[in-house]
């Protein structure tokens, strides 16, 4: 599990750490998902 607050504050550092492990950068896509989820009801009951 990753700390979304750290990714928001340090996207380049997060991507660099993934790169050191041979993984593709994904901070931008994670932040886009996080932004989309921000308006959703955590219980899945909108309205």
N, C-alpha and C positions, 0 to 999 in steps of 0.2 A: 504494500500500500504506500502511496506517495502523499506528501503533505501539500495540498492544493495551495495553501497560503505561501509556502516556499516557492512553488512553481509560479504563482502570480508575481511575486516580488523578484524572482531570479530566473526567468525563463531561459536565458542564455547559459547559466550555470547548470541548470537541469539538463538541457540538451547536451552540454559538454560532458556531463557525467554519463549520459546514455551512450554518447559517442565512444567514450573510453571503454565501454562494455561491448562495443560493436553493434549497437542498436541505432536505429534511425531517430532523428530528432522528432519529438512529438509534443513539445510544450504548447505550440500554437493550437493544435487540434484538441488538446486537453482543456485549454483555456476556453476554446469555443464551446465545447461540451458543457463546461462549468457555467459559462454565461447563459447558455440555453436552459440549464437546469435551475438557475437562480429564481426564475419566476414560477416554478412548479411547486405544487403542494407536496411536501415530503411523504405524505400518506397516500398520494396518488388520487386524491379526491378533490378535483377542481370544481368548486361550486357547490 
